[in-house]
Amino acid sequence: MEEQCLFCQLANNQQSQKVYEDDKISVVMDIKPVNPGQVLVIPKEHHSSFLGMPNELLAQTMLIARLMGGLMFQALKAQGVNILVSVGPAAGQRVGHAFVYVIPRFDEDNAGLILNQKEVTQEQLQEAYKKLTTPIAGQKETPEEKVEESKPKPVPKPPIPPRKPAPRAG
């Protein structure tokens, strides 16, 4: 845990409004949600980027995000769910700790999430394709072998713990 990291403190703090917790992950209510019920799935261990997380922790984080998304359909009667990760400031990452947004969505919420797609030329597509495939082609094993090697061990589906009432202030 990084002492100066707000999200490390949030994930490891017993006073946070947690809807789920295990030894590696905390799920807390987002205090500035798109819609009520939005949560943050936060690894307790500090990682500044989602891309730098160990495979097992990454898998556990996404399994918990999926669990929360399913609960939003059931408990909140959400009509959709966004599960979002931002890596880097250009993608909207505003804190130096990896986490996942899970956002309940409703037909009339007017929250939006439209990515402005662009027309690109065949040359631009080919250039990007070459840049993305060249590093993979230079590896001794195939991408499938590399992925198979790095697959995390199966993570059991976590039970939903009973909610503990939060201590009341004052």
N, C-alpha and C positions, 0 to 999 in steps of 0.2 A: 504494500500500500504506500503510495506517495502521499506524504503528510500534507503537501500543498495542493493536492488535486481534489477539487470539489466533488467529482464523481466517485473517487475512492472513498471519500468521507461519506457520501450519500449511500453507497453500496454497503458500507461496513457499519453504518450508524443504526443503532437499535431504535432511534426516534423517528426514522424515516417512515413514511406511509407505504409500507411494503405489502404487496399482494401475493408475493411468492419469495421464498428464500431457500437456498441450499448452501452447501459449503463453498461453492464457486460462483454463484450467481445471485443477484438480488433483482427483483422487479419492483419498481417504485412508481407511484402515481406521478405523472408529469404535472407540475404546478402551472404550466402555461400550455395547455393542450390545444390542439386543433378542435377536438370534440371531447366532452367529458368521458373519462374512462381511458384516455391515452396513457400508455405506460412506457417506461424506459427499462429495457433489459440490460443490466449493467454487470459485467464481470467484476468480481471483487478484487482480483489481481489487476494491477495497473498495466495497461497496454495503450499506447497513444494512438494506435491505428488498428482498425479491424483487420487489415492485411498482415499485421505483425503478430496476430494471436496464434498460439499453438493450436494445431488441428483439433485436438480433443476439446479444448475450451471453446473454440469456434463452433464446433458441432453442438455442444451443450447449449451455448447461447442461442443458436438458431432453433433448436428443439424447444426451448422455453418460449421463444418468440412465437413459434407455431402454436404451442399450447395456449398462449395468451390470445392469439388471434382467434382460435376456436372458441375460447370462452367469451370473447366479445360478440360472436354471432349468437351464442346461447344466452348469456346473461344480460347483455345490453341490447339484444335484438338488432345488432349492426347489420347493415345491408351490404357491407364490404369492409375490407381491412387493408390498410397499407402497412407493410413491414419494410422499413427503410434503414439503410446504412449510408452514412456519408463519410467519405475518406478525403481529407484535404479541404482547405478553405474554398477552392473553386467549386467543390461539390456541396458546400454548405456545412462542413464540420466546424462547429464553433467552440468545442472544448477539446482538450488534449487527452481524452480518454475514450476508448472504443465503447460503443453501446449501440443498441438497436431500438428504434422507435417502433411501437406497435400502436396503430391509430385506428380506432373504430370509425367507419364511414357510413354516411346516410345519404340517401338520394338527394335530399334538399339541404345539405349542409353548406353548400357554396364554398367549401374549403379549397377546392381546386388542387390539381397536381398534374398539370399539363406540361410535358416537355416539348419545347418548340423544335420539331423535326425540321431538318434542312434538306434541300436538294443538293446532292453532291455528284461530282462527275465520276465516271468509271475510273479515271486516273487517280482521283483521291481515294476511292475505295481500294484500288489495287495497291497504292502506296501504304495505306494503313494495314492492309492484309499482309504485305511483305514484312512490315515492321513488327507485327504481332506474331507471325509464324517463324521468322528467321531465328529468334532465340530458342524456340522449341526445336527447330530442325537441327540446331547445333548440339543438342544433347545426345548422349549415347543411347539412352533408353527412349522408347516412344512415350508420348504424352500419357497414354493409357497405363503403361508400366509405372511411370512416375506417379500418377494419381493413385494407382493401386498400392504402391509402396507407402504413400503418405496418408492413406485413408485412416481416419480415426477409428478407434475401437467403438463398437456400438454403445451408445449411452442409453440406459433404460429410461423409459418415459417416467418423468418424475410425478409423484403423487401430489395432489393439491393439498397443501398443509392446512390445518384448521387455522383460522385467523385468530391472532392474539389481539385483544384490545390494546390500543396504544395508551401509554400512560398519559393521564390528563395533567396539563400544566396548571399550576397555581393553586 
